[in-house]
Amino acid sequence: MTHTFKLAKRTARLRAPLLVLLTLAFGACDTADRLSNTTVQDPTVPVAAAPTAEADTTLALADTLGATDLSDPTGGVAITDDDPMPIDDAEDSMGGDVQVLDADALSLAATSSGLSLSAFRGGVPFGASHLPKQLYGKVYNGSLGNISRGELMSYLETARRTGTRVVLSFSGNEAHFKSANKAFNLGMWKARVARYKGLNISSYIKDGTIVAHYLMDEPHDPSNWGGRLVSRATVDAMAKYSKQLWPSLPTVVRSWPAYLKGYRYRYLDGAWAQYSARMGSISAFTTKNVSEAKKANLKLVVGLNLLDGGDRSSGIKGNLPGKYAMNGKQVRQWGGTLMGSSYACAFISWKYNAKYLARSDVKSAMSSLAGKARTSRAGTCRAR
């Protein structure tokens, strides 16, 4: 089933880079592990039993990071994979063509909220998935996406020049690393990531332009993987392979701390928590996920499901039928609470949509959050 970072035909062929700046120092790792198309267990690492749907992960299996029904409440489409379509010509997931905001529109968005349009280089990486390269360092200083090998260096240089930090997916759409039975295939995933190993990106890792490697989406949801969970041992094996290629690059996975805790990670650095209105109290949500990330000895990326995480009161139809986008008041309130946690190492929301972000209420709220991010203490996404 499709999820927050899954392919949905050409519904939103946005290839956007991502997250923000600040020098990060990272750790080294070791030798290559065996390619496999099955879940891998490191025999030296004890594993707790995987949580069940009835256990601590009940929330995860019913929200924006763990849907098990076909309605796909995430409102997401895939990180684009080697898509030659220019961003300006892409189809917008909320209907119509994507219109990248021009300089005047950006200036209005920033100045109306008291923000300078000059690139800012401090604070927490803040932005949206699939952020167009043209918008790097203007209002937002962070993003997440899969960028083709041929274009990656250009994106990274733009990110560095504008003070933007990015989270990168090297594997692209999950269809490329599933076996015939739809199960996750570690060997296929490694082959996808290995396409990038010849690029010299070490300086961008060293100066913090690349903030993390995004390994995969929703290992905790068996409906994505042929009815099987992707085990925490396998996630750590993915992180191990990443660090064989880029030893100092932090590794993050889009999965709840509730699923990831209970395992002693040697290579994985971070979990992910994305809020939607149906999860209840934003304060309780933030406290719970920060607490569980700490228990798992993992850093935490946070964000909002902007396009489908609101409720009926927002009055804005969402990305999917029956879903609602967040209005400006909700973005400001919920985002402000998430931003109030000093534990988050990045704040990236789902996802860039020009029409949505051009709404005056949303524009003002996002600009306000960008200002908070700029003045917040930035921590590394590296846990080990």
N, C-alpha and C positions, 0 to 999 in steps of 0.2 A: 504494500500500500504506500501511497505517497505520504510524505511527511514534510516537516519544516524545510529540509534541504533535499527534497527529492524531485525527480524529473516529472514535469507535467507538460509534456509535448513542447510547444513553443510559447507556453503561457506567459513566460516572462524571461526572455532570453537576455537577461542582464548579466554581464560579466563584470562584477565590480570588485575591486580590491577593498582594502580594509584597514585594520586598526592602527594604532597610534604610536607615540614615541617614548623616549626615555631609554637610556642605556640599560640593557639587561645583561647580567652575567650568568652564565648557565653551566651546567655540569656535564661531564663526559660519560661515555658509556662503552659497551664492549662489542664483541664480535658478532658476525651475522648468525641468525638462527635459521633453522631449516624451513624451507617453503612448505606450506601445508595447505590443504583445502578443508581442514577441520579445525575445531577449537583446540588451542594449544595450551598445555599446562606446563609451567616451569617446575620441574620436580623439586627444586630447592626452595620453593616458596609455598607455604601452607595456604590453602584456600578454604574460606568459609563457604558453606552451602549458599548457592544463589538464592536471593530472596524470591518468594513467591508472590503472586498477585494479591494474595490475602495478607501478606506481611507489609513491611515498611514501604513497599513500592506501589501500594494501591493507588495513590495519587498519581504517580508517574505513569501508570498504565491508562490513565484517563485524561491526560492533559496535553499541553502543547509539545511535550517531549516524548509522549508515550501512548499515542492513540492506538487502539486496537480495533476500532470499527472502520468502516469504509467511508465515513463522512469526512475524514481528515480535518479535524478541528484546527490544525496548525495554520492553515492558509498558506502553506509554503509550496514553493516549486524548487526544483533542483538548483544547486550551484551549477552554473553553466559550465559545460565541459568542452574545452577547445572549440568554442562556438565562434565562427568567423564573423558573425553578424555584428556590425558596429552597435555600440550601446544606444546611440541616438536613434537607430532604426528598429530597436527591439519593440516587441509587443508588451503592453503593460498589463499586468495581471488583474487590474481592476477595470480593464476595458480601455481601448484606444491606444494610441501610440505614446510611448514614453517621451516626455519633453524634459530634457535636462535643463534645469533652471539656469537662466543666463546671469550675467554679472549684476544687472540691475535688480533682478529678483533676489539674488543672494544678498546684495547689499541691503535691500529692504528688510529681508528676514533677520539679518544681523543687527542693523542699526535700530530697528524697532524694539529690540530687546536689550539694547545697550552693549552689544558685542561688536568688537572690531573685526573687520573682515580679514585682517592680516593673520597669517598662520600662527597658531599657538602651539608650543612644543612641550608644555608641561601637563601634569595632571593625569587623570585616568583616561585611557583610550575610550572615546565615546563616538558612536556612529550607528550605521545601519548596514545590514548585509547588502551586497551588490551595489555599494555606493559607486557612482561613476567617477572615473579618474579625474574628470574636470572639476569635481567638487572636493577633492582632497584638500584638507587644511583650511577650508573656508569657514563654514560653521562647524563641521564635524572633523574630528582628528583620528577617526578609526573606522575600520570596516572589516568585513569577512567575505571571502569569495575564492573561487577556483579560477585561476588565470592561466591561459594557455602558455606552454613552454616558450613559444616564440615571442610572446608579449610580456612575459613576467618581468624582465629586466627593466623595460620601459616603465611599467607600473611602479616598480620598486624605486626607481630613480625619482619619479614624480612624488611618491610618498615621502622619500627622504627630503626632497627639496621643500616640501610643504609642511613638514613636521607631522606627518601622518604615520600611524602605526597600523600594521595590517596582520590579521590572522589568515593563514593560507591553508586551503585544502589542495593537496597534490593529487588525490585519488579521483576526484570528480564524482560523477553520478554513480550511485551504488550498483546500478545494473552492470557496471563493468567489473565488479568483483563479487558476483554471485555465481555459485555452481548451478548446474542444471536443475537441482532440486530447490533452488532459491536460497540455500544456506550461504552464510558468509564464507568466502574463500580467501584465506590469508595469503596464499601464494599469488592469486590474481591481484589482490590489493597491493602487495609489495611491488609487483610488476608495474602497476600504475604509478606508484610513488617514485619508483626508480627512474622514470622518464626524466626527472628533474635533477638527478644527482650529478650530471655533468655541468650544471650551471654554477658559477661561482657566486653564491649568495652569502658567503661568510661575513662580509663586511656589513651587510644589512641585518644580519642576526646580531652581530657584535654591537652595533650602534642602536639596536632596539627598533629599527624600522619594521622588521618582522617580529611580532610579539609572541606568536605561537604557531604550531602546526596543528590544524584541526584534523583529527584522525578519522572520525566517522560520526554518523548520526544514529542515535537511538539503539544502542546494542541491547538495551533492556526490553525492547518490544519484539516479541517473537513473530508477530504478524509481518514484520519486515523481512524476516530471515527464514522463511520456509517453516515457520512454527517453532523455531529454535531460538533461544537466547544466545547472544554472543557473550561468552563468559568474560569475567573480569580478568582472568589469566590471559585470554586472547587479546583483550584490549591492551594489557601491559606488554604482550609480545609485539603488538603493533607499535607501541611507544618505543620499545627496544630497537626495532628496526629503524625507526625514524632517527634515533640518536646514534645509530651506527653511521648514518649518512650525515647528520648534522648534530654533533654531540652537545652543543650548547643551546639548541633550540627547544624551548618548552613544548610539551605535548598536551593537548586538551581533547576531550571527547564530549560530544553533546549528549550527556546522560546525567540523570539526577544523582546527587550525592547519596541519596537513599539506596540506590542500586549499587553504587560503587563502593560504599563502605563495607568493612568486614574483610578486606583483602590487603595484604602488605605489598604495596606497589614499589617496584624498583625503578620504573622508567616513566610512568604516567605522572603528569604534573597537575592537571586540572579537570574539574567537572564543570557543568553548565546548568544554570537555572533561569528559565524564561517564564515570566509571569503573564497570566491571563485572568480576567475578572472572575471566572468560574472557580478559581483556586481559593477564593475567600479572602480573608484579611491579608493585605500586603505586608503588614508588619509581622504577622505570624509566619507567612511564607518566607520572608527574608531571614527571620531568626532561625527557622527550621533548616533552611538550606545552608546557611553559614555554619551552623552547629554541626550538621552532618558532614560538610566538606572538611571541617577541622578534624572530626573523628576519623575520616578517611585519610587524613594527612594530605589533602589536595587543595590547591588553590581553586578559585571560583570565578567564572565568567557569568555575568548576569545580563538581563535585557528584558524587553517587553515584546509581546506579540502584538505589534501595532495594528496590523491589518485585520486580525480576526480574534483579538483578545479582549475586545470591549464587551459591553452588554447592550441590551435594548435601549437603555437610557441614553446611550451616546448619540443615537439618531443617525449614525453613519453606517451604511451597509458595508459589509466586509468583503473580503476577497472571495469567499465562498458563500453559496446560498445559505441563508439562515444564520450567518455569522455577522458580527458587528465589529467595526474598527473602533479604536479608542479615540475619544474626542480630546481636545486640548486639555481640559480640566483633568481628565483621567491620566493622561500622559504626564502632566506636571505633578500630580499627587503621587501616583504610583512610582513614577520614575524617581521622584525626589526621595522616596523612602528607600528604594534600592540604592540610590546614590549615597544615602546616609551611612551605608555600611562600609567601613574602611577596609573590609576584608576582600571586596571584589577587586580583581586585577584588571578587568575590562568590562565595558558596558556596551553591548552590541545588540540591537533590536532587529526583529524581523519585520519588514525589510524595506529597502529604498523603494519608494513609489512617488514619482514627481507630483502627481495630482493630489495625493493624500498630504504630502509634506508641504504643499503650497497653500493648504487651508490656513487661514490667518490664525486660528486658535492653536492648531497643531504646530505651525511654524514658530509661534511665540513660545509655546511650551518646550519644544525641542531646543530652541535657542537658549532658553533659560537653563535647561539641563546641561547644555554644552558649556555654559558659563560655570556651573557648579563643578562639572568634570574638570574644567581647566584649573580650578583652584583646589581640587581635592588631592590628597596625598596619593601618589601613584605607587602601587606595589608591583612586584614582578609576578608573572604567572608561573614562575619556576618554583617547584616544591622540593626538588632533589637534584 
